Amino acid sequence: MAIAPKPKIPPLHKARIHFIGIGGIGISGLAKYLRAQGATISGSDIAHSPTTHYLRSLGVQIHIPHDASAITNQDLIIHSAIITQDNPEIIQAKQKHIPVFSREQALRLILDSKRVFSVCGAHGKSSISAMLSSIFPEFGAIIGAESKEFHSNVREAQSESIIFEADESDKSFLNSNPYFAIVPNAEPEHMETYGHDVGVLRAAYEEFLGKASVRCVNDSDEFLRGITIPSLHLDPAKDISNISYVLEDDMPYTKFHLRDLGEFAVWGLGEHVAQNASLAILSALESMRQDCQSQDSALESKLACHSSYPSAHIEQVRKNLKNFAGIKKRFDILCTNELTIIDDYAHHPTEIKATIQSLQVYACLRDITNISAIWQPHKFSRLFDNLQAFQECFEGAFSGDGRLVILPVWRAGEQPREVDFATLFARYNPIIATRTQRNGNTLEIYHNDTLLTTLKSGIAIGFGAGDITYQLRGVK
């Protein structure tokens, strides 16, 4: 029997590409980005979502649910990680000899021809990616969360440069073809990917940094200090000074001085915000300096680029950084009535602790003394791997009549385990609840159908990566 020839994939900006699971943030990001490059895209999912409705409004053909008829004459199929090989569209594609790529495999194909600003780390990579996209709005961007500046996780721009939020959880950051590698921190997590061996995790980060032409890392991170690959280094203790916090039009901003570059202002509150912004600023300035030096233009241009960071570049970065408006679900201020409701994606104790520091500053700026937190733990494995840190990270978070409300663990596919939250977190006298419900400008706390309490004033902040974000917004 003759073997069918291996099909050749045309250049991606000319290809017809079908995305299975197109409603997910990761796959939709690739779809929107490739559409902006010129590709003809289609997609499918099990149900409609705001993302599929948005894509349909652009004229993208969307099939709900998955069906073999969606596969016609496409050049390439890309599917999300949760799609199995018995999916009818994958089966049909293989019968038609259409190449089928997972998202991880597709990333290598997409990014190999791009100048990639690859941002990776345990915490803050979405914010840094969005900050860089604010600084370089002409670049494409694929971020793991929605930027509130342009209301998307994708900057749909045609450009040879792309800002990309890389993922260490599945090692796919190693496929991101980094020209510029930016790492704010690293922490042992997702250790099942690395055989529960910290040495393997460290080696992966070293490999990632080693792939890049330019690297920018945060020296204050203990894990990163053990990696000696030559890099641009941010030493927050020496490089960042005069941190202050202000409200502008009721929005929170951190102001700080960076080295001898002057003062910058960025949306958000906290020392970690200043550090994230500093990494974005230094990376942007270094990129601009290299671009300037590589130009064989007029002598005046060469002279202007003689200094390390020309003043015109600094002013451009300073101005564009102010366009950053935060990340959806990262200290996301939903309302500022008698009860201020904030949604935060933090689901690791390090993230929760940093957000609580920001919360305390914000409460002080607004002269609010009543603070409560609603915590939906994310995954049993994360909870037990970091139990002591979770028990400690809420210290100092509550004031006035504020309480800690603990919701059931968002399992994310894991098998349930018994957890005695009342005993483990007894120091906070927590309210053990099953759900919260938005009712106008208040939050009702329930255990099953019994109303336990209603939060009516002060600040209520929700922590978690599960469905708590929908509960806080009153859509679930």
Secondary structure as UniProt FT lines:
FT   HELIX           12..14
FT   STRAND          16..20
FT   TURN            21..23
FT   HELIX           25..37
FT   STRAND          40..44
FT   HELIX           50..57
FT   TURN            58..59
FT   STRAND          61..63
FT   HELIX           68..70
FT   STRAND          76..79
FT   TURN            81..82
FT   TURN            85..86
FT   HELIX           88..95
FT   TURN            96..97
FT   STRAND          100..102
FT   HELIX           103..111
FT   TURN            112..113
FT   STRAND          115..119
FT   HELIX           125..135
FT   TURN            137..138
FT   STRAND          140..147
FT   TURN            148..151
FT   STRAND          152..155
FT   STRAND          161..165
FT   TURN            169..170
FT   HELIX           172..175
FT   STRAND          178..183
FT   HELIX           191..194
FT   TURN            195..196
FT   HELIX           198..211
FT   STRAND          214..218
FT   TURN            219..220
FT   HELIX           222..225
FT   STRAND          232..234
FT   HELIX           236..239
FT   STRAND          240..248
FT   TURN            249..250
FT   STRAND          251..258
FT   TURN            259..260
FT   STRAND          263..267
FT   HELIX           271..294
FT   HELIX           299..304
FT   HELIX           311..321
FT   TURN            322..323
FT   TURN            328..329
FT   STRAND          332..336
FT   STRAND          339..344
FT   HELIX           349..365
FT   TURN            366..367
FT   STRAND          371..375
FT   HELIX           380..385
FT   HELIX           387..393
FT   TURN            394..396
FT   TURN            400..401
FT   STRAND          404..406
FT   TURN            412..413
FT   HELIX           421..424
FT   HELIX           426..428
FT   STRAND          431..432
FT   STRAND          435..439
FT   TURN            440..441
FT   STRAND          442..447
FT   TURN            448..449
FT   STRAND          450..455
FT   STRAND          458..463
FT   HELIX           468..473
//
